[in-house]
Amino acid sequence: MIAREPVCTQDAPAAIGAYSQGVQAAGWVLTSGQLPMTPAGDLISDDIAEATRRSLDNVKAVLAEAGATMADVVKVTIYLRDMADFAAVNEVYADYFPAPPPARSCIEVARLPKDAPLEIEAVAWKQD
């Protein structure tokens, strides 16, 4: 069995359910889906670009706590409430990842926790 450790940082919002902000195991770091919430718990929902930045900053904070960076990310999944926001999200997203960018899926969903406009999760590989 692979040992896994939870990742917890005050630089991202606390989990709002029975899950960890992230988990690391055997060199992998997996973030839970990060809503566009400030570490204090305020939801950003009226500006999709700002919401995207906040979600990615949360991903970045969870990775940093585990000793990883955005350059270590190999896969990202974005859940969008409205696919019409794809271009705006993509523009902000491109600022966060060095070339070549990680693999990515972007999925339109009917509803997200707290009625957020998006949620972003990442998988990173860090060499010890």
Order of alpha helices (4+ residues) and beta strands (2+ residues): beta-beta-beta-alpha-beta-alpha-beta-beta
